[in-house]
């Protein structure tokens, strides 16, 4: 494949790299970014990771997090900025056009990626960005060790919903299986991802689920996360990861929505479908993007206004899909 070859050649012929991913990072974002950084270090390169938002607490077990700096700007000069699991515009990094980097490399599996980066590889068939990073690591011949493998396995594991989602295909399972050969502790990963939630996070979930709403036909359900909830429970936005799975789990629901106040009069909207409704187009029409079954957008306005608008638009989409 031309794209992976061009990226591999650039990395081999250069020395310093800074890696980033999208705001509100989750398992695939963090695992892909840190896993790639560790692989580059194994090649003798210089590599670090910058993220505009904090790493969620449940991912604190991942090896290599010392490479991550939380910042909204790139300081210093690098041969390339490598953006994984999103397009550069969604990193939350400011003044990217002024960053001292020779080029931008973009590795993503979202079909709505506009492919504007100078070196861009987008593969919507990949279950996770971590799967693509694994392909790149192998293509470059970079040494894979337990740290790299743990991060990339976690990326694939989380973005497939522990191999439950429809994006779980033969490639994802084969690559996850190969990563186990490096000594990955699957129980440690599963325990941290699913069974190590803070008490504050559970209190936050209770507040959020207490306000769950559903459409009259039962095909749409949604929840809202307000900033006042964080103050009441001692939590932050990183503690909301996975919350949207609860309204989606309601019997009969085809699409779930999560509205989260993101400060400065903005609302982050997440869309999840059970597979019969493609939500990526709707998200894109609202300024976002993503996958057919999992997308998102950031909108201006008060949370009540935004939710009313998005619920109406989603209900219209459901009406079209299930007409007759």
C-alpha positions as CSV (number, residue, x, y, z in Angstrom):
1,X,0.0,0.0,0.0
2,X,1.4,3.3,-1.1
3,X,0.3,5.3,2.0
4,X,1.9,3.1,4.6
5,X,5.1,2.8,2.5
6,X,5.4,6.6,2.3
7,X,4.9,7.0,6.0
8,X,7.3,4.2,6.9
9,X,10.0,5.7,4.6
10,X,9.6,9.1,6.1
11,X,9.9,7.8,9.6
12,X,12.9,5.7,8.8
13,X,14.7,8.7,7.2
14,X,14.0,11.1,10.1
15,X,14.6,11.2,13.8
16,X,12.2,13.2,15.9
17,X,8.4,12.8,16.2
18,X,5.6,14.2,18.4
19,X,2.4,12.2,18.4
20,X,-1.1,13.4,19.2
21,X,-4.8,12.3,19.1
22,X,-8.3,13.6,19.6
23,X,-9.7,15.5,22.5
24,X,-11.4,13.3,25.1
25,X,-9.1,10.4,24.3
26,X,-10.2,6.8,24.9
27,X,-8.5,3.5,24.8
28,X,-7.8,3.4,21.0
29,X,-6.5,7.0,21.0
30,X,-4.2,6.6,24.0
31,X,-3.1,3.0,23.1
32,X,-2.3,3.9,19.5
33,X,-0.4,7.1,20.4
34,X,1.7,5.6,23.2
35,X,2.2,2.3,21.5
36,X,3.6,4.1,18.4
37,X,5.8,6.3,20.5
38,X,7.3,3.2,22.3
39,X,7.9,1.5,18.9
40,X,9.7,4.6,17.6
41,X,11.9,4.7,20.7
42,X,12.7,1.0,20.1
43,X,13.9,2.1,16.6
44,X,16.2,4.6,18.1
45,X,14.1,7.6,17.3
46,X,13.0,10.5,19.5
47,X,9.3,10.3,20.3
48,X,6.8,12.0,22.7
49,X,3.1,12.3,23.0
50,X,1.0,15.5,23.6
51,X,-2.7,15.5,24.3
52,X,-5.0,18.5,24.9
53,X,-7.1,16.5,27.4
54,X,-6.1,14.1,30.2
55,X,-5.7,10.4,29.9
56,X,-8.7,8.7,31.5
57,X,-7.9,7.2,34.9
58,X,-8.8,3.7,33.9
59,X,-6.0,3.7,31.4
60,X,-3.3,4.7,33.9
61,X,-2.0,1.1,33.9
62,X,-0.7,1.4,30.4
63,X,3.1,1.4,30.1
64,X,4.7,4.4,28.6
65,X,2.4,7.1,29.9
66,X,5.4,9.0,31.1
67,X,5.8,10.0,27.4
68,X,2.5,11.9,27.5
69,X,2.4,15.6,28.2
70,X,-1.0,17.4,28.6
71,X,-0.8,20.6,26.6
72,X,-2.7,22.5,23.9
73,X,0.4,23.5,22.0
74,X,3.4,21.8,20.4
75,X,6.6,23.2,21.9
76,X,10.0,22.5,20.3
77,X,10.8,21.3,16.8
78,X,10.2,17.9,15.2
79,X,10.5,16.2,11.9
80,X,6.8,15.3,12.0
81,X,3.6,15.5,14.0
82,X,1.9,12.2,13.8
83,X,-1.9,12.3,14.5
84,X,-3.6,9.0,15.2
85,X,-7.3,8.2,15.4
86,X,-8.5,11.5,14.1
87,X,-7.7,14.3,11.7
88,X,-5.3,17.1,12.9
89,X,-8.1,19.6,13.4
90,X,-9.6,17.4,16.2
91,X,-6.5,17.2,18.4
92,X,-7.5,20.4,20.3
93,X,-3.9,21.7,19.7
94,X,-3.7,25.4,18.9
95,X,-1.7,27.1,16.2
96,X,-0.8,23.9,14.4
97,X,0.1,25.9,11.3
98,X,2.8,27.6,13.4
99,X,4.2,24.4,14.9
100,X,7.9,23.7,14.1
101,X,7.4,20.4,12.3
102,X,8.6,19.4,8.8
103,X,5.3,17.7,8.0
104,X,2.1,16.1,9.4
105,X,1.4,12.4,9.2
106,X,-2.2,11.3,9.7
107,X,-3.2,7.7,10.6
108,X,-6.9,7.2,11.0
109,X,-9.7,4.7,10.5
110,X,-12.7,7.2,10.4
111,X,-14.4,7.3,7.0
112,X,-15.2,11.0,7.5
113,X,-11.5,12.0,7.7
114,X,-11.0,14.7,5.0
115,X,-7.5,13.4,4.2
116,X,-5.9,16.9,4.2
117,X,-2.6,16.0,5.9
118,X,0.5,15.9,3.6
119,X,1.1,12.2,4.5
120,X,-2.2,10.6,5.1
121,X,-3.3,7.0,5.6
122,X,-7.0,6.4,6.2
123,X,-8.4,2.9,6.4
124,X,-12.2,2.7,7.3
125,X,-12.0,-1.1,7.3
126,X,-9.7,-1.1,10.3
127,X,-11.4,-1.9,13.5
128,X,-9.2,0.5,15.4
129,X,-6.4,3.0,14.8
130,X,-4.3,0.6,17.0
131,X,-4.7,-2.0,14.3
132,X,-3.2,0.4,11.7
133,X,-0.3,1.3,14.0
134,X,0.4,-2.4,14.5
135,X,0.6,-2.8,10.7
136,X,2.9,0.2,10.4
137,X,5.2,-1.1,13.2
138,X,5.5,-4.4,11.5
139,X,6.0,-2.8,8.1
140,X,8.9,-0.7,9.4
141,X,10.4,-3.7,11.2
142,X,10.3,-1.8,14.5
143,X,11.0,-4.0,17.6
144,X,7.8,-4.9,19.4
145,X,8.0,-5.5,23.1
146,X,5.5,-5.9,26.0
147,X,4.9,-2.2,26.3
148,X,4.1,-1.7,22.6
149,X,1.9,-4.8,22.6
150,X,0.0,-3.9,25.7
151,X,-0.9,-0.5,24.3
152,X,-1.9,-1.7,20.9
153,X,-3.9,-4.7,22.2
154,X,-5.8,-2.2,24.5
155,X,-6.5,0.0,21.5
156,X,-8.1,-2.9,19.6
157,X,-9.8,-4.4,22.7
158,X,-11.5,-1.1,23.6
159,X,-12.5,0.1,20.2
160,X,-14.2,-3.3,19.4
161,X,-16.0,-3.2,22.8
162,X,-13.9,-6.2,24.0
163,X,-14.6,-7.8,20.6
164,X,-18.4,-7.4,20.8
165,X,-19.0,-4.6,18.3
166,X,-19.7,-5.2,14.6
167,X,-16.3,-3.8,13.6
168,X,-14.7,-7.0,15.1
169,X,-13.5,-8.9,12.1
170,X,-10.9,-11.5,11.3
171,X,-8.1,-9.0,11.0
172,X,-8.8,-7.5,14.4
173,X,-8.9,-10.9,16.1
174,X,-5.8,-12.1,14.3
175,X,-3.8,-9.0,15.2
176,X,-5.0,-9.1,18.8
177,X,-4.0,-12.7,19.1
178,X,-0.5,-12.1,17.7
179,X,0.0,-9.3,20.3
180,X,-0.7,-11.8,23.0
181,X,2.6,-13.6,22.0
182,X,4.5,-10.7,23.6
183,X,3.1,-11.5,27.1
184,X,0.1,-9.2,27.2
185,X,-1.9,-9.7,30.4
186,X,-5.5,-9.8,29.1
187,X,-7.0,-10.0,32.6
188,X,-5.0,-6.9,33.7
189,X,-6.3,-5.0,30.8
190,X,-9.9,-6.2,31.2
191,X,-9.9,-5.5,34.9
192,X,-8.6,-1.9,34.5
193,X,-10.9,-1.1,31.6
194,X,-14.1,-2.5,33.1
195,X,-13.7,-3.2,36.8
196,X,-11.6,-0.4,38.2
197,X,-13.9,2.6,38.2
198,X,-13.6,5.3,40.9
199,X,-16.4,5.9,43.4
200,X,-16.8,9.4,42.0
201,X,-17.3,8.0,38.5
202,X,-20.0,5.7,39.7
203,X,-21.8,8.6,41.5
204,X,-21.5,10.6,38.2
205,X,-23.0,7.7,36.3
206,X,-25.9,7.7,38.7
207,X,-26.6,11.3,38.1
208,X,-26.4,10.9,34.4
209,X,-28.7,7.8,34.2
210,X,-31.1,9.5,36.5
211,X,-31.9,11.9,33.6
212,X,-32.1,9.3,30.8
213,X,-34.8,10.1,28.2
214,X,-36.4,8.1,25.4
215,X,-38.4,8.9,22.3
216,X,-42.1,7.9,22.1
217,X,-41.3,5.1,19.7
218,X,-38.5,3.7,21.9
219,X,-35.9,3.8,19.1
220,X,-33.9,6.7,20.5
221,X,-32.5,7.3,24.0
222,X,-30.2,10.0,25.3
223,X,-28.4,11.2,28.4
224,X,-26.8,14.5,29.3
225,X,-23.7,15.4,31.4
226,X,-23.6,18.8,32.9
227,X,-20.6,20.5,34.4
228,X,-22.3,20.8,37.7
229,X,-22.3,17.0,37.9
230,X,-18.5,17.0,38.0
231,X,-18.4,19.4,40.9
232,X,-20.9,17.3,42.8
233,X,-18.9,14.1,42.3
234,X,-15.3,15.2,42.1
235,X,-14.9,13.9,38.6
236,X,-14.1,15.3,35.1
237,X,-15.0,14.8,31.5
238,X,-12.6,11.9,31.2
239,X,-14.8,9.9,33.6
240,X,-17.7,9.9,31.1
241,X,-16.0,7.4,28.7
242,X,-18.5,4.6,28.0
243,X,-21.5,6.3,29.4
244,X,-23.3,6.3,26.0
245,X,-23.3,2.5,26.1
246,X,-26.0,2.6,28.8
247,X,-28.8,4.3,26.7
248,X,-27.8,2.2,23.7
249,X,-28.2,-1.0,25.9
250,X,-32.0,-0.3,26.4
251,X,-34.1,-2.9,24.6
252,X,-35.6,-1.5,21.4
253,X,-33.2,1.5,21.1
254,X,-31.5,1.8,17.7
255,X,-29.6,5.0,18.3
256,X,-28.2,6.5,21.6
257,X,-27.0,10.1,22.1
258,X,-24.8,11.6,24.8
259,X,-24.7,15.4,25.4
260,X,-21.8,16.7,27.4
261,X,-21.1,20.3,28.3
262,X,-17.5,21.0,27.1
263,X,-17.1,24.6,28.4
264,X,-17.1,27.9,26.6
265,X,-20.7,27.4,25.5
266,X,-20.0,24.2,23.6
267,X,-21.6,20.8,23.8
268,X,-19.9,17.5,22.7
269,X,-22.4,15.2,21.1
270,X,-21.8,11.5,20.8
271,X,-23.8,9.2,18.5
272,X,-24.0,5.4,18.8
273,X,-26.0,3.0,16.6
274,X,-26.8,-0.7,16.9
275,X,-26.0,-1.1,13.2
276,X,-29.2,-0.5,11.3
277,X,-28.8,3.3,11.3
278,X,-25.7,5.1,9.8
279,X,-25.0,8.1,12.1
280,X,-21.8,9.3,10.5
281,X,-23.7,11.4,7.9
282,X,-25.8,13.1,10.6
283,X,-22.7,13.8,12.7
284,X,-20.9,15.2,9.7
285,X,-23.8,17.5,8.9
286,X,-23.4,18.9,12.4
287,X,-19.7,19.6,12.0
288,X,-18.4,16.3,13.2
289,X,-17.8,12.9,11.8
290,X,-16.8,9.3,12.6
291,X,-18.0,5.8,11.9
292,X,-21.4,4.6,10.7
293,X,-22.1,3.2,14.2
294,X,-20.1,5.6,16.3
295,X,-19.7,9.3,15.6
296,X,-19.4,12.6,17.3
297,X,-19.6,16.4,17.0
298,X,-19.0,19.6,19.0
299,X,-21.7,22.2,18.8
300,X,-22.1,25.7,20.0
301,X,-25.0,26.5,22.3
302,X,-26.6,25.6,25.7
303,X,-26.9,21.9,26.3
304,X,-30.8,22.0,26.4
305,X,-30.9,23.8,23.0
306,X,-28.3,21.5,21.4
307,X,-30.0,18.4,22.7
308,X,-33.4,19.5,21.4
309,X,-32.0,20.1,17.9
310,X,-30.0,16.9,17.7
311,X,-32.8,14.7,19.1
312,X,-35.2,16.2,16.5
313,X,-32.6,15.6,13.7
314,X,-31.9,12.0,14.9
315,X,-35.6,11.3,15.1
316,X,-36.0,12.4,11.6
317,X,-33.2,10.1,10.4
318,X,-34.8,7.2,12.3
319,X,-38.2,7.9,10.6
320,X,-36.5,7.8,7.2
321,X,-34.7,4.5,7.9
322,X,-37.8,2.8,9.4
323,X,-40.4,4.3,7.2
324,X,-43.1,1.8,6.4
